Amino acid sequence: MLENKAFIGVLRMDFPGVFWYSFSMRKAGGNPKSDTDLSGLSREELLEKYLQLQDLTRQKETLEETCLQLKKQVSDLQMQIGWMSEQLALSNKKTFGSSSEKTSPEQLSFFNEAESLADSKLPEPQVEEITYKRKKRKGKREEDLKGLPLEIVEHALSETECTCPQCGEHLHQMSKEIRSELVFVPAQFKKVQHERLIYSCRNCEKKEIATPVIKAPAPAALIKGSIASASLVAGIINGKYVNSLPLYRQEKEFQRQGIYLPRQNMANWLIRCADDYFVLLYERLRHELLTNDILHADETTMQVLKEPGRKPTCNSYMWLYRTGPSDRPVVLFEYQQTRAAEHPKTFLSGYHGYLQVDGYAAYHTLPKEIRIVGCFAHARRKFDEALKIMSEKDRLGSKAERGLQYCNALFAIERDIQNLSDTERTRIRDEKSVPILEEFHEWLQKIQPQMLPKSKMGKAIHYALDQWEYLTGYLLDPRLSISNNLAEQSIRPFTIGRKNSLFSDTPKGAFTSAVIYSLVETAKANGLKPYVYFQYLLSRMPNLDFKNNPEKLESLLPWSADLPEDCRLPADSAKNSQED
């Protein structure tokens, strides 16, 4: 009996277990009072109830753990569903919606709208009918056609027709009626045969002494033993690297004109010209690039089929580097197999200055002499994506809209000051941009805990806060831009060409593309006509000993005053070309 009492005491020390047991028995219809009264039970009965108690306790713990796991699974699944819904909405928007990231002027600012738009002197609006017509700009057509060869076709009456139908007297010319039209002359081929005359001395031949043989001067061949000419290769370059026309399409176009030029031959000509001529210009442009203290960089994928030790499906990369504001803009591409940080580190070896990039972490490992500046356009784009996946009714007043409005306000300031002096730009940025940035940063920190990390809005906030030091870097120098759009615009022609060509066959071909794209985009940035410029290069370079006299390259650079005038675009056309 004493043993039973002691055992009962041990059981009652486990109060939570006893309570759970009692509760379980009550749920089963038992009497809680009698169920907890253990005094009349034998040792075996007590042991059985104790084992039952332990089993019930374990079941309770298992159920609680299972419940927590299920709650977590539900939460994770809800987040996944939300993420997939966002991706689907964004994909549909990209496929079927507008690709523009522009917003209406009304959305530029939300925090000072009343102050910025208010004008007490402005009269109340009145309903009126607009009756005026826009005046047509005079002389625009003539300006567009200026510099073209002019052919005049005169339409006159014959002598017999030049008689007055009224009185029969001779008619005199009173005036003339002029209309202009633009005539298209299709590309045409012709065979040019260079006949180099060779001379010798008959007197020396008669006297049987050493007879000199003198050849008439003639331009050197572009590629020895090839039919390729400067104009032909320049046309192929213009087709592939300016107009994004792959070699196989050019091959078919040549066939339609009655000329068979296999794409393999064209590829060989491009590689030879890049190796023999363009690489030297490329290296000279790289030297010029690194003398600037503001650069932009970007990178994009490409596919090269026959890379040693790599599958054809592996991604390679085309890196882009270009100057910021400069009288001698330079745009350079570099082909690399990977996206590793060592590539920009090697390419920019010895560089000191600012480098404006996107948020790719590899750039942040560059030496401290290179000051990284971020891109607010990337931050803005993420808020724009978060807004686009929302329904129209949910957008108004949303956090995504507010984040986008902060970005729009900053970009609006930059547009207003882009043509001002450095001093004025700095003053206005301190006065207007800095307060907006401070308010924006405080708002981001406040709402971040409220957002799901993997949602579009959560990612936008995380990106902005994580990159904040770099995003605000443009305030360090008035010449710096708020975005890296300059690099994105420069790399776009390559991405368009990649879409049409799909891939490069060999690393050599990819290297050639990098070199030629560099010369093409640098020529465009300097207001040159790519075809005319390349024709000039390929006609001049075979006849220059630039390998032993590299200074001769200076006259061939895109900003050289020695370039023929027909290489240059008119001022208005050059500006439009750079914007494109």
C-alpha positions in Angstrom: 0.0 0.0 0.0 2.8 2.3 0.9 4.5 1.6 -2.5 1.2 2.5 -4.3 1.0 5.8 -2.5 4.6 6.6 -3.4 3.9 5.7 -7.0 0.8 7.9 -7.0 2.9 10.7 -5.7 5.3 10.3 -8.6 2.4 10.4 -11.0 0.9 13.5 -9.5 4.2 15.3 -9.8 3.7 15.2 -13.6 0.8 17.7 -13.3 0.6 18.6 -17.0 0.5 15.0 -18.0 -2.2 14.2 -15.5 -4.2 17.2 -16.7 -3.9 16.1 -20.3 -4.9 12.6 -19.3 -7.9 13.9 -17.4 -8.9 16.1 -20.3 -8.7 13.1 -22.7 -10.8 10.9 -20.5 -13.4 13.7 -20.2 -13.6 13.9 -24.0 -14.1 10.2 -24.1 -17.1 10.4 -21.6 -15.3 9.4 -18.4 -15.7 10.9 -15.0 -12.8 13.3 -14.4 -13.1 13.0 -10.6 -12.9 9.3 -10.6 -10.3 9.3 -13.4 -7.9 11.4 -11.3 -8.6 9.5 -8.1 -5.8 7.0 -8.1 -5.9 5.8 -4.5 -8.0 2.7 -5.1 -5.9 1.4 -8.0 -3.4 -1.4 -7.9 0.2 -1.0 -8.9 -0.4 -2.7 -12.3 -3.4 -0.4 -13.0 -1.4 2.6 -12.0 1.5 1.6 -14.3 -0.9 1.0 -17.2 -2.5 4.5 -16.7 1.0 6.0 -16.5 1.9 4.4 -19.8 -1.3 5.6 -21.3 -0.5 9.1 -20.1 2.9 9.1 -21.6 1.5 7.8 -24.9 -1.1 10.6 -24.9 1.5 13.2 -24.1 3.6 12.0 -27.1 0.6 12.2 -29.4 -0.1 15.7 -28.2 3.4 16.8 -28.9 3.4 15.1 -32.3 0.1 16.8 -33.2 1.4 20.2 -32.1 4.5 19.7 -34.2 2.5 18.6 -37.2 0.2 21.6 -36.8 3.2 24.0 -36.9 4.6 22.3 -39.9 1.3 22.5 -41.8 1.0 26.2 -40.9 4.5 26.8 -42.3 3.7 24.8 -45.4 0.5 26.9 -45.9 2.4 30.1 -45.5 5.1 28.9 -47.9 2.5 27.8 -50.5 0.7 31.1 -50.2 4.0 32.9 -50.9 4.7 30.7 -53.9 1.2 31.2 -55.3 1.7 35.0 -54.8 5.1 34.9 -56.5 3.8 32.8 -59.4 0.8 35.0 -59.8 3.1 38.0 -60.0 5.3 36.3 -62.6 2.3 35.3 -64.7 0.9 38.9 -64.6 4.3 40.4 -65.4 4.8 37.9 -68.3 1.4 38.7 -69.7 2.2 42.4 -69.4 5.5 42.0 -71.2 4.0 39.8 -74.0 0.8 41.7 -74.6 1.2 45.1 -72.9 3.3 48.2 -73.6 7.1 47.8 -73.1 7.5 51.5 -72.2 8.3 52.4 -68.6 7.1 55.9 -69.1 4.5 57.3 -66.7 2.2 60.2 -67.1 3.4 63.7 -66.0 0.7 63.7 -63.4 2.6 60.9 -61.6 5.9 62.7 -61.4 5.4 63.9 -57.9 2.8 63.2 -55.2 4.3 65.1 -52.2 4.5 68.6 -53.8 1.8 68.4 -56.4 -0.3 71.2 -55.0 2.7 73.4 -54.4 4.2 72.8 -57.8 0.9 73.2 -59.8 -0.8 76.0 -57.8 -1.0 79.5 -59.4 -3.3 82.1 -57.8 -3.1 84.4 -60.8 -4.3 81.7 -63.2 -7.9 82.4 -64.4 -10.6 79.9 -64.2 -10.8 77.6 -67.2 -13.4 78.2 -69.9 -14.7 75.8 -72.5 -13.6 76.9 -75.9 -13.3 75.3 -79.3 -9.8 74.9 -80.8 -9.8 76.3 -84.3 -6.2 76.9 -85.1 -4.1 74.6 -87.4 -0.5 73.7 -86.7 1.9 75.6 -89.1 4.0 73.3 -91.2 7.7 73.8 -90.9 9.1 75.3 -94.0 12.3 74.0 -95.5 12.4 70.7 -93.6 12.4 68.6 -96.7 15.1 70.6 -98.3 17.2 70.3 -95.2 16.8 66.5 -95.2 17.8 66.2 -98.8 20.7 68.7 -98.5 24.0 67.2 -99.7 22.6 64.6 -102.0 23.6 64.6 -105.7 21.2 66.7 -107.8 19.9 65.7 -111.2 17.7 68.2 -113.0 15.2 66.9 -115.5 13.8 69.7 -117.5 10.4 69.4 -119.2 9.9 72.0 -121.9 7.7 72.5 -125.0 9.2 71.8 -128.4 9.6 74.7 -130.9 6.5 73.6 -132.7 4.5 73.4 -129.5 5.7 76.8 -128.3 2.9 78.7 -130.1 0.1 80.6 -128.5 -3.2 78.8 -129.2 -5.0 82.2 -129.0 -3.1 84.4 -131.4 -0.4 82.1 -132.9 2.5 84.2 -131.6 5.7 82.6 -130.0 5.5 81.8 -126.3 8.1 82.9 -123.9 9.1 81.3 -120.6 7.3 83.1 -117.7 8.4 80.9 -114.7 8.9 77.3 -113.7 7.2 74.8 -111.5 9.5 72.6 -109.4 8.9 69.4 -107.6 11.5 67.1 -106.0 11.5 63.4 -105.5 14.0 61.0 -103.9 15.2 58.3 -106.3 16.5 55.0 -104.9 19.4 53.4 -106.8 19.7 49.7 -105.8 23.1 48.3 -104.9 25.0 47.0 -107.9 28.2 45.0 -108.5 31.0 45.6 -110.9 34.3 43.8 -111.5 37.3 46.0 -111.2 40.5 44.5 -112.7 43.7 46.1 -111.6 46.3 45.9 -114.4 49.7 46.9 -113.0 52.1 47.7 -115.8 55.7 46.4 -115.5 58.6 48.2 -117.1 62.2 47.3 -118.0 65.1 48.9 -119.8 65.8 47.7 -123.4 69.2 49.4 -123.4 70.3 47.3 -120.4 68.9 44.2 -122.1 70.9 44.9 -125.2 74.1 45.4 -123.3 73.4 42.3 -121.2 73.8 44.1 -117.9 71.5 44.0 -114.9 68.1 45.0 -116.2 65.9 46.9 -113.7 62.2 45.9 -113.5 60.0 48.7 -112.4 56.3 48.2 -111.5 53.8 51.0 -111.7 52.4 52.0 -108.2 49.1 50.4 -107.3 47.0 50.1 -104.2 47.7 47.0 -102.1 45.0 44.3 -102.0 42.8 44.3 -99.0 43.3 40.6 -98.5 46.0 38.9 -100.6 44.6 36.5 -103.1 41.0 37.5 -102.4 38.3 39.2 -104.5 37.2 41.2 -101.4 37.3 45.0 -101.8 37.0 47.8 -99.3 33.5 48.7 -100.5 32.3 45.0 -100.4 33.6 44.3 -96.9 32.3 47.6 -95.7 28.9 46.7 -97.1 28.9 43.3 -95.3 29.9 45.0 -92.1 27.2 47.6 -92.5 24.7 44.9 -93.1 25.6 42.6 -90.2 26.7 45.0 -87.5 24.6 48.1 -88.3 21.5 46.7 -89.8 21.6 43.4 -87.9 21.4 41.3 -91.1 23.0 37.9 -90.6 25.5 36.6 -93.1 23.2 33.9 -94.4 20.6 36.5 -95.2 23.2 38.6 -97.0 24.2 35.5 -98.9 20.7 35.0 -100.2 20.4 38.7 -101.0 23.6 38.6 -103.1 22.2 35.5 -104.9 19.1 37.4 -105.8 21.4 40.0 -107.4 23.2 37.3 -109.4 26.3 37.0 -107.2 27.2 33.9 -105.2 29.2 34.9 -102.1 29.2 32.0 -99.6 28.7 33.1 -96.0 31.9 31.2 -95.0 33.9 33.5 -97.3 32.3 36.6 -95.8 33.1 35.4 -92.3 36.7 34.8 -93.3 37.0 38.3 -94.7 35.6 39.8 -91.5 38.0 37.8 -89.3 41.0 38.7 -91.5 40.2 42.4 -91.5 39.7 42.4 -87.7 43.1 40.6 -87.2 45.0 42.7 -89.8 43.5 46.1 -89.3 40.8 46.7 -86.7 42.5 45.2 -83.7 45.1 48.0 -83.7 42.4 50.6 -83.8 40.6 48.7 -81.0 43.6 48.9 -78.7 44.1 52.6 -79.5 40.5 53.2 -78.6 40.9 51.2 -75.3 43.8 53.5 -74.4 41.6 56.5 -75.0 38.8 55.0 -73.0 40.9 54.5 -69.9 42.0 58.2 -70.0 38.4 59.2 -69.1 37.4 59.5 -65.4 33.8 58.5 -66.0 32.9 55.2 -67.6 29.8 53.1 -68.0 29.7 49.3 -68.1 27.2 46.5 -68.8 27.1 42.9 -69.9 24.8 40.5 -71.7 24.7 36.9 -72.7 25.7 35.3 -76.0 26.0 31.8 -77.3 29.2 30.4 -78.9 28.9 26.9 -80.3 32.5 25.7 -80.5 34.1 26.8 -77.3 36.8 24.3 -76.2 35.7 22.2 -73.3 32.2 23.7 -73.1 28.8 22.6 -74.2 27.2 24.6 -77.1 24.3 25.5 -74.8 26.6 27.3 -72.2 26.2 31.0 -72.0 29.1 33.2 -72.8 29.2 37.0 -72.3 29.7 40.2 -74.2 30.9 43.0 -71.9 30.5 46.6 -72.8 32.5 49.6 -71.6 31.9 53.2 -72.8 32.9 56.7 -71.9 30.6 59.1 -70.1 30.3 62.8 -71.2 33.2 63.2 -73.7 34.2 65.0 -76.8 35.7 61.7 -77.9 33.1 59.1 -77.1 34.4 55.5 -77.1 32.3 52.3 -77.0 34.1 49.0 -76.6 32.9 45.4 -76.5 34.8 42.5 -75.0 34.0 38.8 -75.5 34.5 36.5 -72.5 33.4 33.0 -71.7 32.1 33.8 -68.2 30.6 36.6 -66.1 33.5 36.5 -63.5 34.7 39.6 -61.7 38.2 39.0 -63.1 37.2 40.2 -66.6 36.3 43.9 -65.8 39.3 43.9 -63.3 41.6 42.9 -66.1 40.1 45.2 -68.8 40.1 48.2 -66.5 43.6 47.6 -65.1 45.2 50.9 -64.2 41.9 52.9 -64.4 41.1 55.5 -61.8 37.6 57.1 -61.8 33.9 56.5 -61.6 32.3 53.4 -63.1 28.5 53.5 -63.5 26.9 50.0 -63.6 23.8 48.0 -62.6 23.6 46.1 -59.4 25.7 43.1 -60.4 27.9 42.3 -57.4 31.1 41.5 -59.5 31.6 45.2 -60.1 31.7 45.9 -56.3 34.9 43.7 -56.1 36.9 46.1 -58.3 39.9 48.0 -56.8 39.1 51.0 -54.5 40.5 53.3 -57.2 37.3 52.6 -59.1 34.3 54.3 -57.5 31.1 52.4 -58.3 28.0 54.4 -59.1 24.6 52.6 -59.4 21.7 52.9 -61.7 18.4 54.4 -60.5 16.7 53.2 -63.7 17.1 49.6 -62.4 15.6 50.5 -59.1 12.7 52.3 -60.8 12.1 49.3 -63.1 11.5 47.1 -60.2 8.8 49.4 -58.7 7.4 49.6 -62.2 7.1 45.8 -62.4 5.5 45.6 -59.0 2.9 48.2 -60.2 2.2 46.5 -63.5 1.2 43.1 -62.0 -1.5 44.9 -60.0 -5.0 45.4 -61.2 -6.0 48.9 -62.3 -8.2 49.5 -59.2 -5.4 48.4 -56.8 -2.7 50.6 -58.3 -4.0 54.0 -57.1 -2.5 54.9 -53.8 -0.5 51.7 -53.6 3.1 51.4 -52.2 4.4 50.4 -55.6 2.9 53.6 -57.1 4.5 55.7 -54.4 7.9 54.1 -54.9 7.6 54.8 -58.6 6.6 58.4 -57.9 9.7 58.9 -55.8 11.9 57.7 -58.7 10.0 59.8 -61.3 10.5 62.9 -59.2 14.3 62.3 -59.2 14.4 61.7 -63.0 12.3 64.8 -63.7 14.8 66.9 -61.8 17.6 65.4 -63.9 15.8 66.2 -67.2 15.4 69.8 -66.2 19.1 70.3 -65.3 20.7 68.3 -68.1 21.8 71.4 -70.1 22.9 73.5 -67.1 26.4 74.1 -65.9 28.1 71.8 -63.4 27.7 74.4 -60.7 24.0 74.8 -61.3 23.5 71.0 -61.5 25.2 70.5 -58.1 23.2 73.4 -56.5 19.8 72.1 -57.8 20.6 68.5 -56.8 21.4 69.6 -53.2 18.3 71.7 -53.1 15.8 69.4 -54.6 17.1 65.8 -55.1 18.7 65.3 -51.6 15.5 66.0 -49.6 13.5 63.6 -51.9 16.2 60.9 -51.5 16.2 61.3 -47.7 12.4 60.9 -47.6 12.5 58.0 -50.0 15.1 56.1 -47.9 13.2 56.7 -44.7 10.0 55.4 -46.3 11.7 52.3 -47.7 13.0 51.4 -44.2 9.6 51.9 -42.7 7.6 49.7 -45.1 10.2 46.9 -45.6 9.0 44.8 -42.7 5.5 44.9 -44.1 6.4 43.3 -47.4 6.9 39.7 -48.3 10.6 39.3 -49.2 10.0 37.3 -52.4 7.2 39.5 -53.7 7.9 42.0 -56.5 7.4 44.9 -54.1 9.6 43.2 -51.5 12.4 42.7 -54.0 12.1 46.3 -55.2 12.5 47.6 -51.7 15.4 45.2 -50.9 17.2 46.2 -54.1 16.8 49.9 -53.4 18.1 49.6 -49.8 20.8 47.2 -50.6 22.1 49.4 -53.4 21.5 52.8 -51.7 25.1 53.7 -51.4 25.6 53.2 -55.1 22.3 54.6 -56.2 23.0 57.9 -54.6 26.6 58.0 -56.0 25.5 60.2 -58.9 25.4 63.1 -56.4 29.2 62.9 -56.0 29.9 64.6 -59.4 27.6 66.8 -61.5 28.8 65.1 -64.7 27.5 61.7 -63.4 24.1 60.4 -64.6 21.3 59.1 -62.5 21.1 56.0 -64.6 23.2 53.6 -66.6 21.0 54.1 -69.7 24.0 55.2 -71.8 25.5 51.7 -71.5 22.2 50.0 -72.1 21.6 52.1 -75.3 25.1 51.2 -76.5 24.7 47.5 -75.9 21.2 47.3 -77.5 22.5 47.0 -81.2 24.4 43.9 -80.1 21.3 42.3 -78.5 19.3 43.0 -81.6 22.0 41.4 -83.8 22.2 38.5 -81.4 18.4 37.9 -81.7 18.8 37.7 -85.5 22.0 35.7 -85.6 21.1 33.5 -82.6 24.8 32.5 -81.9 28.5 32.8 -82.9 30.1 29.7 -84.4 33.6 30.0 -82.9 35.4 32.1 -80.2 37.3 33.7 -83.0 34.0 34.9 -84.6 32.8 36.2 -81.2 36.1 38.1 -80.8 35.7 39.6 -84.3 32.2 40.6 -83.5 33.4 42.4 -80.3 36.0 44.3 -82.3 33.8 45.3 -85.2 30.8 46.3 -82.9 33.3 48.5 -81.0 34.3 50.4 -84.1 30.7 50.6 -85.4 29.3 52.0 -82.2 32.2 54.3 -81.6 31.7 55.7 -85.2 28.0 56.2 -84.5 28.7 58.0 -81.2 31.1 60.3 -83.1 28.5 61.2 -85.7 30.0 59.1 -88.6 28.4 57.1 -91.4 29.5 53.6 -90.6 29.6 52.3 -94.2 31.5 55.3 -95.5 33.9 55.2 -92.5 34.7 51.5 -92.9 35.2 51.9 -96.6 37.7 54.7 -95.9 39.5 52.5 -93.3 39.7 49.5 -95.5 41.0 51.5 -98.5 43.6 53.3 -96.5 44.9 50.8 -94.0 46.4 48.2 -96.4 48.7 51.0 -97.8 49.9 52.3 -94.4 52.8 50.9 -92.4 51.0 51.4 -89.1 52.5 48.4 -87.5 55.9 50.1 -87.5 54.5 53.6 -87.3 51.4 53.4 -84.9 51.1 57.2 -84.9 49.6 56.9 -88.4 46.5 55.4 -86.8 45.7 58.8 -85.3 44.4 60.1 -88.6 42.0 57.2 -88.8 40.3 57.6 -85.4 36.6 58.5 -85.5 37.3 62.1 -84.2 40.2 62.8 -86.5 40.0 66.0 -88.5 41.7 64.2 -91.4 38.6 62.1 -92.1 36.8 62.9 -95.4 33.8 65.1 -94.9 31.5 62.6 -96.5 32.2 60.3 -93.5 30.3 62.6 -91.3 26.6 62.9 -90.8 24.9 66.3 -90.8 24.6 67.7 -87.2 20.8 66.9 -86.8 21.2 63.4 -88.3 24.2 62.7 -86.0 22.3 63.7 -82.9 19.3 61.4 -83.9 21.8 58.6 -84.6 23.3 58.9 -81.2 19.9 58.9 -79.5 18.9 55.7 -81.4 
